[in-house]
Amino acid sequence: MQIIPAHRVYVFIRITFHYLWLSTIIFDYV
């Protein structure tokens, strides 16, 4: 089992919240 570096988890969380933030803006215009 490979250990995932902390910075990769941080980047993944940042990307996830970024797309959630974009989706809220898109749904706000709809």
Secondary structure, DSSP 8 states (H G I E B T S, - for coil): -----HHHHHHHHHHHHHHHHHHHHHHHH-
